[in-house]
Amino acid sequence: MSRPVYMLSGMDELWEALERCPHALIFAGGTDALPRLRRNLIDPPALICLERIAELRPLEERDGGLFIGAGVTHETLLRDRRIAQRWPALHQALRVLGSPHIRHMGTIGGNIVTASPAGDTLPPLYIYDTEVEIRSPQGSRRAPIREWIIGPGKTALKAGEVLTGVWASPLDDEFNLQYYEKVGQRNALAISVVSLAAALKIGESGVIEDARLAWGSVGPTVVRSKDIEDSLLGRPLRHDTMVRAAEMACDTVKPISDVRASADYRRRVAGALLYRLPEVWGSTRPDYGVGSTAGARC
Ligand SMILES: Cc1cc2nc3c(=O)[nH]c(=O)nc-3n(C[C@H](O)[C@H](O)[C@H](O)COP(=O)(O)OP(=O)(O)OC[C@H]3O[C@@H](n4cnc5c(N)ncnc54)[C@H](O)[C@@H]3O)c2cc1C
């Protein structure tokens, strides 16, 4: 079936197009939406392309944080020095997201609205407590990303609204270990089987003073657990500290089995990724001992 495709260049045109055709499919890079269309998984009456709307592409300092327009591509973010320096876990996630082609086409807004449990930008966006900005002709509102993503493929986006961007504030400098790792079925172009974003404050003596942890692909949405984060506080960043946290992670995450991995494998990897944190910290400090390397019971 041939359907109209609206290539828009401004927000006013977008509101008009959405009023004319409220069930149209909007897309930005199209790397998620267009394959679904080609496989006949969806049958929208029209397509609305956001790619040329400049108001969706700012990447600028505002109100003490960084505003990342929904239409900013992964490649643009990857090349931005501020992201590399102040949001290193997000930078690391962008490096392993898709292929160069996907990073050139795909946008942060598309990654968020897709709300896949395997979306690479999501665990970092959770540990940085980012907020999404949503707009409709009636005005705009902001919401913490953790509340706005409500399930696999589900957000609180209402009919007639679009995601305009993300507000990100950097963590304070004392979060001296910020890290992202994904385990996929292969090294390149792999959708994550399990991923972990972490930000830790490690004191002079190697004791963990604050912790934020967010797992991807092990539940309907990104998993953060205050209990696991609190269990690390006041303890040295060593392998043996992580064993208890890994056991808690195995019990907390609720993965499913699918073509990429079994639930049991995902549970074990979710715990095992925590062992990387003392290793990463130790790799930059040659005299730092990571402790015994016995594994968790899960
Ligand atoms: C081969 C391949 C490899 C991939 N690898 C990865 C990977 O490693 N990691 C990963 O996380 N993802 C991966 N993806 C998925 C995809 O590329 C990303 O999720 C990408 O960020 C989607 O962005 P997009 O702009 O292309 O989204 P689109 O396809 O344009 O849109 C996706 C969804 O978001 C909605 N949408 C887009 N923008 C807005 C907006 N501003 N407001 C409201 N709704 C909006 C659309 O309606 C649609 O439902 C891969 C995809 C392919 C095809």
The ligand as an SDF file (V2000), in Angstrom:
LIG
                    3D

 53 58  0  0  0  0  0  0  0  0999 V2000
   21.2300   -3.6190   12.4150 C   0  0  0  0  0  0  0  0  0  0  0  0
   20.7650   -2.8780   13.6550 C   0  0  0  0  0  0  0  0  0  0  0  0
   21.5860   -2.8720   14.7750 C   0  0  0  0  0  0  0  0  0  0  0  0
   21.1790   -2.2140   15.9330 C   0  0  0  0  0  0  0  0  0  0  0  0
   22.0100   -2.2290   17.0170 N   0  0  0  0  0  0  0  0  0  0  0  0
   21.6310   -1.6060   18.1470 C   0  0  0  0  0  0  0  0  0  0  0  0
   22.4770   -1.6330   19.2910 C   0  0  0  0  0  0  0  0  0  0  0  0
   23.5730   -2.1960   19.3050 O   0  0  0  0  0  0  0  0  0  0  0  0
   22.0350   -0.9900   20.4120 N   0  0  0  0  0  0  0  0  0  0  0  0
   20.8360   -0.3410   20.4620 C   0  0  0  0  0  0  0  0  0  0  0  0
   20.4960    0.2220   21.5000 O   0  0  0  0  0  0  0  0  0  0  0  0
   20.0110   -0.3060   19.3890 N   0  0  0  0  0  0  0  0  0  0  0  0
   20.3840   -0.9220   18.2410 C   0  0  0  0  0  0  0  0  0  0  0  0
   19.5430   -0.8960   17.1530 N   0  0  0  0  0  0  0  0  0  0  0  0
   18.2440   -0.2460   17.2580 C   0  0  0  0  0  0  0  0  0  0  0  0
   18.1720    1.2190   16.7430 C   0  0  0  0  0  0  0  0  0  0  0  0
   19.1500    1.4730   15.7830 O   0  0  0  0  0  0  0  0  0  0  0  0
   18.3000    2.2450   17.8650 C   0  0  0  0  0  0  0  0  0  0  0  0
   17.2980    2.0230   18.8330 O   0  0  0  0  0  0  0  0  0  0  0  0
   18.1870    3.6830   17.3760 C   0  0  0  0  0  0  0  0  0  0  0  0
   18.6100    4.5420   18.3990 O   0  0  0  0  0  0  0  0  0  0  0  0
   16.7800    4.0870   16.9680 C   0  0  0  0  0  0  0  0  0  0  0  0
   16.7960    5.4580   16.5950 O   0  0  0  0  0  0  0  0  0  0  0  0
   16.0530    5.9470   15.2920 P   0  0  0  0  0  0  0  0  0  0  0  0
   16.2000    7.4180   15.2300 O   0  0  0  0  0  0  0  0  0  0  0  0
   16.5200    5.1940   14.0970 O   0  0  0  0  0  0  0  0  0  0  0  0
   14.5650    5.5300   15.6650 O   0  0  0  0  0  0  0  0  0  0  0  0
   13.3120    5.4040   14.6550 P   0  0  0  0  0  0  0  0  0  0  0  0
   13.3660    4.0810   13.9770 O   0  0  0  0  0  0  0  0  0  0  0  0
   13.2030    6.6040   13.8050 O   0  0  0  0  0  0  0  0  0  0  0  0
   12.1420    5.4170   15.7160 O   0  0  0  0  0  0  0  0  0  0  0  0
   12.0380    4.4060   16.6870 C   0  0  0  0  0  0  0  0  0  0  0  0
   10.7460    4.6160   17.4810 C   0  0  0  0  0  0  0  0  0  0  0  0
   10.8200    5.8300   18.1950 O   0  0  0  0  0  0  0  0  0  0  0  0
    9.7520    6.7150   17.8020 C   0  0  0  0  0  0  0  0  0  0  0  0
   10.3530    8.0520   17.7740 N   0  0  0  0  0  0  0  0  0  0  0  0
   11.5420    8.4050   17.2120 C   0  0  0  0  0  0  0  0  0  0  0  0
   11.8130    9.6930   17.5110 N   0  0  0  0  0  0  0  0  0  0  0  0
   10.7780   10.1430   18.2510 C   0  0  0  0  0  0  0  0  0  0  0  0
   10.4660   11.3950   18.8760 C   0  0  0  0  0  0  0  0  0  0  0  0
   11.3060   12.4500   18.8130 N   0  0  0  0  0  0  0  0  0  0  0  0
    9.3080   11.5150   19.5740 N   0  0  0  0  0  0  0  0  0  0  0  0
    8.4690   10.4670   19.6800 C   0  0  0  0  0  0  0  0  0  0  0  0
    8.6930    9.2600   19.1290 N   0  0  0  0  0  0  0  0  0  0  0  0
    9.8510    9.1030   18.4190 C   0  0  0  0  0  0  0  0  0  0  0  0
    9.2570    6.2120   16.4640 C   0  0  0  0  0  0  0  0  0  0  0  0
    7.8880    6.5020   16.2850 O   0  0  0  0  0  0  0  0  0  0  0  0
    9.5080    4.7120   16.6150 C   0  0  0  0  0  0  0  0  0  0  0  0
    8.4290    4.1280   17.3210 O   0  0  0  0  0  0  0  0  0  0  0  0
   19.9240   -1.5470   15.9690 C   0  0  0  0  0  0  0  0  0  0  0  0
   19.0990   -1.5380   14.8220 C   0  0  0  0  0  0  0  0  0  0  0  0
   19.5190   -2.2020   13.6750 C   0  0  0  0  0  0  0  0  0  0  0  0
   18.6140   -2.1750   12.4710 C   0  0  0  0  0  0  0  0  0  0  0  0
  1  2  1  0
  2  3  1  0
  2 52  2  0
  3  4  2  0
  4  5  1  0
  4 50  1  0
  5  6  2  0
  6  7  1  0
  6 13  1  0
  7  8  2  0
  7  9  1  0
  9 10  1  0
 10 11  2  0
 10 12  1  0
 12 13  2  0
 13 14  1  0
 14 15  1  0
 14 50  1  0
 15 16  1  0
 16 17  1  0
 16 18  1  0
 18 19  1  0
 18 20  1  0
 20 21  1  0
 20 22  1  0
 22 23  1  0
 23 24  1  0
 24 25  2  0
 24 26  1  0
 24 27  1  0
 27 28  1  0
 28 29  2  0
 28 30  1  0
 28 31  1  0
 31 32  1  0
 32 33  1  0
 33 34  1  0
 33 48  1  0
 34 35  1  0
 35 36  1  0
 35 46  1  0
 36 37  1  0
 36 45  1  0
 37 38  2  0
 38 39  1  0
 39 40  1  0
 39 45  2  0
 40 41  1  0
 40 42  2  0
 42 43  1  0
 43 44  2  0
 44 45  1  0
 46 47  1  0
 46 48  1  0
 48 49  1  0
 50 51  2  0
 51 52  1  0
 52 53  1  0
M  END
$$$$
